[in-house]
Amino acid sequence: MSGEISPTGKRSGPGSAPEPRASHADRDRTVDVLRIAAGDGLLTADELDERLEIALSARTLSELAVLTADLPTASGASGASGASGAADGTAAEAAQVKDVVRIEQVSGGAVERTGRWVPPRRLELAVTWCDVTLDLTEAVITQDTLRIDVAMVGRSLTLVTRPGVEVEVDGLALAHCKLKHRRMRTRTPSGTPTVLRVELVGQKAHGKVVVRPPRRTLGQWLPRRSAPPSAGA
């Protein structure tokens, strides 16, 4: 026999070891790396869409490795899966914190930082007519201050906070731009320490700036809306 065809379409010869299979966690890590790279301007919107499609259907670790091989943060993104990888994830990400990250984009889709990502000490946004979303809900916080230098025209800048994250907007100049700053009110324990202070500085022209807590899930809404009636006589 000349070899068998693997499920990925690759021919394996007699005696050759099968390729390691990719887990959901492996695919998720690769997706995170691709999204961060796109936010840093390393991938175009079309390249991101193409690679995400491949990543989500990848069956082996080698298929994932190809997708991040040309990216600076590719090291360890699609490595071996398992409990040890999950346990070391936070420490590895914390070690990758950068002093300055600059994002430049013009009319090229959306810029997003969501899920588990490591905010730099300073983030520079030079963006024109692109929506920007910075979600700190699951971010790995490695310092007590994040300065965001804004040079943005049009569309929306959205900052999603969480308990312990305070946002200062006094240094942000707005020109024909609306600001919606919703602070965390309910379900935040009193005396919660501030773990991160975000300083928005620079200028935002046109569009809007939204600072808000994460949206509540259905499970968080139901207890409030179905409270038992008070006992009668």
N, C-alpha and C positions, 0 to 999 in steps of 0.2 A: 504494500500500500504506500502511496506517496504522501500520506498525511491526512488529517481530518480538518474539516472546516469548523472553526469555533463559532459561537453565537455572534461574535462581532464581525465575522466575515474573514478573519485571518486564518491562514493555514498553519497548523502546528504539526511538526514532524514527529515521527516516532520517538518517544523518550523525552520530548521537550516538556518542560514544566508549564502548567497552565498559568495564564496571567492572573495576578491578584485582582479579585473583584472589588468594585467600588461600592461603598455603603451610602446610605442617605447622608450621613455626617460628612463623608468625603465630598459628596456633591455640593452640600451646603457650604463647606469651607471654600471650595473653588468659586462658587457663586459670589461669596463675600469678597474674595480677592478681585474678581472681575469688576464688581460694582465700585469698589474703592478705586481701582485703576482708572475706570471711566470718569469718576469724579475728579481724579487728579489730572485728567486730560490725556492719559496714556492710550485710551481707546476711544474711537468715535462711537456715536450712538448705534450705527449700523454694525460695527465690529462687536459691540457689547451684545446686541440682540443675537447675532450669529453664534457667538461663543456661549451665551447662556442657553440657547437651544440645544447645543451639543452637550453642554455640561449636564443638563437635566436628564438627558437620555443616555449618558455614558454608562458603560457596564464595567469598565476596568480602570484601574488607577493610571495606566499609561495613557488612556484617552484623556483623562483629566490633566495629566502633567503637561501634555502638549499645549493645552489652552492657556497656561500661565507661564510657560517656559521663557517667554520674552518680557516678563514683567518683573520689576525690582522686588516685589513682595511675594514672588512665587515660591520662595523657599519654604517648604513644609506645608504648603497650602493643600496639596493632594497627597500627603504622605500616608503612612499606614494608619488605618482606622483602629478604633477600639477604645477601651477605657483609659489607657494611658494617654492617648492623644487628646481626649476630652479633658483630662485632669490637667494637662500641661498647657491647654489652650490659652487661658488667661495670662499665665506667666509669659508665654511666648509673645502674645500681643503687646503686653506692657513693655517688653523689651524693644518693641519697634516704634515707640512713641517718637514723633519728630518735633523738632523745634518750630519749623515753619512749613506749612503746606500752602501752595498757591494754586488756585483753580481759575483757569481762564476759559471762557466759553462764550460764543456768540451765536445766538439763534440756532442752537444745536440740540434741542430737546431739554430734558430735565437733568439736574444735578442732584443726586441723593446720597445721603449717608444714613443708613438705617440698619437695624439689627445690632449685632455685636461688632463695634468698630472702636478704634482708639483715636480720640481727638488729639490733635497736636497742641502744642502750647500756643501757637498763633496760626490762625487760618486766614488767608487772604482771598477774598472773593472779587474777581474781576470778571463780571458776568453781565452780558447784555441780552435782554429778551429771552431769558431762560428761567424756568422755575427752579428754586433751590430749596431743598428740604434737609434739615439737619435734625435727626431724631436721636435724642440722648437717652431714650427710655432704657435701652440695653447696652449703652456705650460703656466701654471699660475706662473708668476715670483714673488717671495716673498723676494728675496734678490738681491744685486747688483753683487755678485760674485758666480760663480759655478766652483769649482776645480774638475777636473776629473783625478784621478790617474789611469794610464793605465799600466796594466801588461798583454799584449795581444800578442798571437802568431797566425799568419795565418788569412785568410779571411779579411773582410772589417770592418772598423770602420767608420760609416757615421754620420756626424753631420749636421742637417738641421737648418739653422739660419732664422732670420727674421729681419726687420729693427729695429735697436737699440740693436742688439746682436753682440758683438765683440768677436772674438776667437783668443787667443794667443797660438801659437804652439812652441814657442822657448824652452820651457821646456820639449819637447817630443823628445826622442832619437829614431831614426829609424834605423832598421837593415834589409837590403834586403826588404825594404818597400817603396812604392811610396806615395807621398803626393800631393793631389790636393786640393788647397785652392782657391775657387772661392768666391770673395767678392761681396756683393750687389752693383750693379752699377746703373742701370736705375730704374725709378719709385720709388726711395727713396727720400723723401723730404730733401732738404738741411737743415743742422742744426738739424737733428733728434738726440735727446739725447740718450746716451747709457744707456739702462735699465739693461743690464746684460753683464758682462765680463766673458767669459769662459776661464779657464786656463787648457790646456792639458799638463800634465806632466807624466813622467814615460817612458816606453819603449814599442814600437810596433815592433815586428819582423815578417817579411814576410807579404804578402798581401798588403793592401793599407789603407790609411786614406783619407777620402773625407770630406771636409768642403764646403758646398754649400748653396745657398739660395733655397727657395722652387721653384719647377718647375712651369712655367707659365701655366695657363689654356688656353683653346682655345679662350675664350673671351678676354684674355689679349694680345694674339698674333694678332688677327684680326685687331684691329685699326691701328697697325703699318704696316701691310701688305696691307691694303686697303686705304691708305691715298689718298685724292682726288688730281688729277693732278693740277699743277699750272695753273692759268688762262692765256690763250693766248691772243694775240692782237685781 
